[in-house]
Amino acid sequence: MNPDSLARLTARLRDFAAARDWQPFHSPKNLAMALAGETGELIAEFQWLTEAESHAPDAARRQRIEDEAADVMIYLLRLADGLGIDLIAAANAKMDRNETRYPVERSRGSAKKYDEA
C-alpha cells in the first residue's frame, strides 16, 4: 500500500481517534458539523483577497490555507470512514454523472449549472 494513500491516512486517523477514545464524539452528525466549520475557516483565509492574491498568497497565509485544507480533508475522511464510503469510488461515480450532465459541447467556457439554459 502506498504510504501516502487515502486508505493509509484513513487508518492513521482512525488509530489517532481510537487512542484518544474520541469515537463517541465522532458521529456522522458531529463530523459533518466539524467539516462545515473547518470549511468556513478555509473560506475565511480567502475572504477579502483579490483574485490575484488568492492565486499567490504570502507564505504565512499559504501555511494557514494548507492547515485548514488538511483539517477539511481529515474530517471528510473520518466522516466517510464512519459511514463506509469509498471516497475514490464515490468521486469517480460523481464524475461519471458530471460528464453526462456537463457535455463539453454545451459546457465549455460556461459556469451555468447543467439544468440552466
URRA-V457171 format. One record per residue. N is the residue number from 0. PHI is phi in radians with two decimals (none if undefined). OMEGA is omega in degrees with one decimal (999 if undefined). NEAR is the number of other C-alpha atoms within 8 Angstrom. Layout:
BEGIN
n;phi;omega;near
N;PHI;OMEGA;NEAR
N;PHI;OMEGA;NEAR
END
This chain:
BEGIN
n;phi;omega;near
0;none;176.4;4
1;-1.03;-178.3;5
2;-1.11;179.2;5
3;-1.82;-176.9;6
4;-1.28;175.5;8
5;-1.08;-179.9;6
6;-1.10;179.7;6
7;-1.17;178.1;11
8;-1.12;177.7;9
9;-1.04;178.4;11
10;-1.11;178.5;8
11;-1.09;178.7;8
12;-1.14;178.1;10
13;-1.07;179.4;9
14;-1.13;178.7;8
15;-1.04;-179.9;8
16;-1.17;-179.0;10
17;-1.12;-180.0;9
18;-1.07;-178.2;7
19;-1.78;-179.2;6
20;0.97;-179.6;7
21;-1.63;-177.2;9
22;-0.95;179.5;8
23;-1.07;-178.5;6
24;-1.60;-174.2;6
25;-1.70;173.7;11
26;-1.26;177.1;10
27;-0.95;179.1;9
28;-1.06;-178.4;7
29;-1.14;179.4;9
30;-1.17;177.5;13
31;-1.12;178.4;11
32;-1.17;177.2;8
33;-1.12;177.5;9
34;-1.07;177.9;12
35;-1.09;178.6;8
36;-1.10;179.4;8
37;-1.17;176.1;11
38;-1.10;176.0;11
39;-1.08;178.2;8
40;-1.15;175.9;9
41;-1.14;178.9;11
42;-1.05;-178.3;8
43;-1.04;179.1;7
44;-1.17;-179.2;9
45;-1.83;-165.6;8
46;-0.87;-174.0;6
47;-1.94;178.3;4
48;-1.39;170.3;8
49;-1.30;176.3;6
50;-1.00;-179.3;6
51;-1.09;179.5;7
52;-1.09;-178.9;8
53;-1.17;178.2;9
54;-1.45;-175.9;6
55;-2.47;-179.9;6
56;-1.18;177.1;9
57;-1.16;-172.5;6
58;-1.03;-178.5;6
59;-1.15;179.1;7
60;-1.15;178.9;9
61;-1.00;178.5;9
62;-1.12;178.0;8
63;-1.12;178.2;9
64;-1.09;178.3;10
65;-1.06;179.7;8
66;-1.10;-179.7;8
67;-1.20;176.7;12
68;-1.09;177.2;10
69;-1.11;177.6;8
70;-1.05;177.9;10
71;-1.05;-179.0;11
72;-1.12;-179.9;8
73;-1.04;-179.8;9
74;-1.17;177.2;12
75;-1.11;178.1;11
76;-1.12;177.6;9
77;-1.11;178.8;13
78;-1.10;-179.7;13
79;-1.08;179.2;11
80;-1.07;-179.3;10
81;-1.11;-179.2;9
82;-1.72;179.6;7
83;1.22;180.0;6
84;-1.63;172.8;8
85;-1.50;-174.5;8
86;-1.10;178.6;7
87;-1.14;178.7;6
88;-1.11;-179.8;7
89;-1.13;179.3;9
90;-1.16;177.4;8
91;-1.14;177.6;8
92;-1.12;177.9;8
93;-1.13;177.8;8
94;-1.12;175.6;8
95;-1.03;178.1;8
96;-1.15;179.9;8
97;-1.11;178.5;8
98;-1.09;176.3;8
99;-1.35;-178.2;7
100;-1.20;-175.0;7
101;-2.13;178.4;9
102;-1.11;-175.6;8
103;-0.93;-175.0;6
104;-1.10;179.8;5
105;-1.76;-170.2;6
106;-1.94;-174.6;10
107;-1.01;177.1;6
108;1.32;-178.1;4
109;-2.09;177.0;5
110;-1.71;-178.9;5
111;-1.21;176.4;7
112;-1.24;-174.6;5
113;-1.00;-178.0;7
114;-1.69;175.4;4
115;-1.68;-178.7;5
116;-1.15;999;4
END
